[in-house]
């Protein structure tokens, strides 16, 4: 892939992020956003994009949208409700611990996506990624099981399903 082809996804992403975070679409912001996005894309495109062809596969964007909706409206809500329930019910038992969780995604982007999703969900934190990239060690607020596959189903399976379709 050429340097320009690798820069295009980063340019588009940087521009969208700039416009969303500025909250404005004035001509000045559009021009500033385009210039900034081009600079960021040229500087980081070759580093950040290893498989640029994946960024033109439109179905990956639909899975990304589905992942976002699932994460914010299902996984986050369930985790927040669980933590709120624990806060409001001090007598509710808490069984914290670090659990070894196998993962079944291949690319570094997918591993990062799954680990960030676990960490950003209240009640769980990825504390270590095994060098083989086949296991996470997760600090879990309420350890329900230490069996590898059961822990995977409870903690990371739903995130892996989406990350595989987007990044692998």
N, C-alpha and C positions, 0 to 999 in steps of 0.2 A: 504494500500500500504506500502511496506517495505521502509526503509530508502534508500536502494540502488536504488530501482525503482524510487523513487522521485528525486534522485540525477542525474540520467542519462540524463534527458532533460537539466538540468542546466549545466552539464559537456559538453554536445555537444554544447549548445549555447555559453558558455564561450569560448570554443576552437575556434569556428567559428569566434566569435567577436575578439579574440586575433589575429588570423591569418589575418583577414581582416584589422585590424588596424595597425598591424606591416608591412603588405604589403610584407611579406617575407615567404618563405616556405623552408628555409634551415633546415638541420637536427637539429641544435641547437634550432631554433625557434619552430620546431615541438615538440621536447622533452620538452622545457620550457612551451609551450602552453598546452601540455597534463598534465604536473605536476600542473601547475597553475589552469587549468580547473578542475582537480580532487579535489584540495583543495577547490576551490570555490563551486563546486557541493556538496561536503560533508558538508561544512559549511552552505550552504543556501538552499539545496535541500528540506529539510523538511519544511522550512519556505515558500519558494516561490511557491512550487507546491502542491496545495491542491487536484487537480484531475489529477493525473499523467496519467490516462487512456486516457485523451483527447489529450495528446502529441503523442500518437501512432496512432491516426486517421489521416491518410495521407491526406485526402481531406481537412482537416483544413489548411494544409500547402499550398495547391493550392489557397484557399481563402485568405490566408495571402499574397501570391504573388500577387494575383489580387488586394487586398487592397493596397499594396505598389505601384503597377503600377498606379492604379487610383489616389491615393493620390499625388504622385510626378508628374505625367504627366497630370492630369486633374484638381483636386482641387487646388493644389498649383499654377499652371500656371494661372488658372482663377482668383484666389485671388491676385496674384502678378500683373497681368494686370490691375485689378480693382484699386489697390492702386497706380500703376504707372500712370494710367489715372487721378486719383485724384491729384497726385502731379504735373503733367504737365498741368493740367487745374484748376488753383486756383479758377476759377469762378464756378466750378462744386460744387453743394451743398453737404454738409456733414451733416448728421443727426445722430450723435452718441447717444448712449443710452444703458442702461442695460435692457435686455429682459429676461423674464422667459421662458425657453425652456424645455418642457417635454422630457424625454428620455424613451426608451422602450428596454433597455438591463438590464440583471439581475446580471451577475457576476461582481465582483470588477474589474477584468481585462478588461472586455468590457467597463465598465464605464470609467476606466482610459484611455483606447485606444481612446474612443470617445472624452473625454475632452482634451487629448493631441492633437488630430487631429484638433480640433477646435482652440485651443490655438496656435498651430504652424502654422496655416493658417493665413496669413496677413489679418488684418481687424477685427479680432474677438479674444476675450480672455475669457476663462471661469474664472469668478471671485469667484464663490461659487457653491459648490455642496450641494444641500439640504440634510439634514440628512436622509430623507426618501429614498434617492438615486433615486428619480423619476423626479427631476428637476435640471437643471443647471441654473445659472444666468450668462448670457453672455454679455460682453461689445462688442457691435457691431458697426462698423464704420458708417454704413448707415442703420438705422432701417427702414425697409420697412413695417413691421407689428408688432403689439404687440399681435395679436391673437395667442394663444398657438400652435395650429396645423400648422398654416401657418409659424410661426417662426421655428418650428421643421423641416418642409420641407425645408426651406431656409438654415438652419444652420447645423443641425445634422443628418438628415435622411439618407443621402448617407453614412456617416460614420457608423451609426448604422446598416445598412444592412450588411456590411462586418463584423463588430465586433460581431454581433449575430452569424454568421456562423463560426467564428473562436473561440470565447470564451464561448458562451452560449450553 
